[in-house]
Amino acid sequence: MKSARATAVSLLMKTFTENGYSNLLLDKTLADSGLPAQEKAFCTQLYYGVTERLLTLEHLLKCYSDRKPEKLDIPVKYILYLGFYQMKYCDKIPDSAAVNESVRLAGQFRKKSASGFINAVLRKFQRSGKGIPLTGDKWLDMQIQYSAPVELIKTVTEEHGEDFAVRFLEDSLLPPPDTIRLNPLKSDTEALQTLHLEKIEMLDNAYQMHIADVRSTEAFQKGLFHVQDLASQFCCQILDPKPDETVLDVCAAPGGKTFTIAEIMQNQGNVYAYDLHPHRVKLIQDGAERLNLTCVHTGVQNAAQYQSNMPAADRILCDVPCSGLGVIRRKPEIKYKSLESFASLPELQYQILETSAKYLKKGGILVYSTCTVLKRENQEVVQKFLEHHPEFSLVPFPEYGSASGMMTFSPAYAGCDGFFAAKLRRKAE
């Protein structure tokens, strides 16, 4: 059985050499690891910590090593990143332990010949006072400070201003809050009392939870709540579904928004939730059953392709696939992808929006949303749609600060994930 540190190094190599998704890789690896709970928690801390601060740690390696990172064996590089992270950011780990365990890892990864090099680099960092040298270049220093590529920092700053960008980047290095939505259709005061809930005043039934594994609790198993960031809950409130309406959620998996919509509707009416992949549709089905949301109907469907048998909808949630840059505090590996790798998304997003709009009744409401902060995936997609569809207009949602009908949310707003929402109405005549 690998140690927590060795497991973290293996995960880092898989993440950055095989382009894996952090949350999926971590869940599967820990489930198969045999590690005790405390070691799993330590592995999670190390893995996410190094992933969040990868560019900062890479800079430290360049400063304190006479060998370039790209010239090092891959296990050696990530062992050093792990060592730097523990020494700089883990106050409860003595430097000596971080160094000695890093040297031991070299042997475990069959790189014993690198033991002396690893020891020398980390000891040099220790002797320096563990400082992070800066360059004097504003953008490079922000890259080092926030571990985000200059390209991303410049783009967010240019599109939203420096205050927004700094708060967004600062928050990306902090632990994300665990928020839930209580199921108003079920009640079990005794089971809920064990959850240590903290009410979030801006939303009905929204709470912050201070417990490690929420899905293992009796309250979760009984369907008393589902896990959902505030951003998703805001999105459902902006849609404002009513009992007895017909609502479409066209890109619904894993189902959090579907569940909140059904609960707001008091389980009265019909919520049709679709996704492209059968295994993800199963997640919606299982969640709706656990929450006893009988008004939810699921199906496999490509949201970009028109289906003539779709029901006419009073309201539609069009939460499209996106770059995910609004949730980098939860999936930090996303921020290291080039913006060019997301270049094809706006075309797909527009296609889904245009297709979805065909199912909306006259006078109906459609909310277009993403979990990114890039204007090319947000405002520009909506503006293009409006130019081609004069029968639609924007609807302000002043209760959340939007006078225009479009708004980019950031963690500065109630601590939610970064996301975008636009509210559109189809003309009644």
Secondary structure by P-SEA (a helix, b strand, c coil): cccaaaaaaaaaaaaacccccaaaaaaaaaaaccccaaaaaaaaaaaaaaaaaaaaaaaaaaaccccccccccaaaaaaaaaaaaaacccccccaaaaaaaaaaaaaaaccccaaaaaaaaaaaaaaacbbbbbcccaaaaaaaaccccaaaaaaaaaaccaaaaaaaaaaaaccccccccccccccccccccccccccccccccbbbbcccccccccccccccbbbbcaaaaaaaaaacccccbbbbbccccccaaaaaaaaaacccbbbbbbcccaaaaaaaaaaaaaaccccbbbbbbcccccccccccccbbbbcccccccccccccccccccccccccaaaaaaaaaaaaaaaaccccbbbbbbbccccccccaaaaaaaaaacccbbbbbcccccccccbbbbcccccccccbbbbbbbcccc
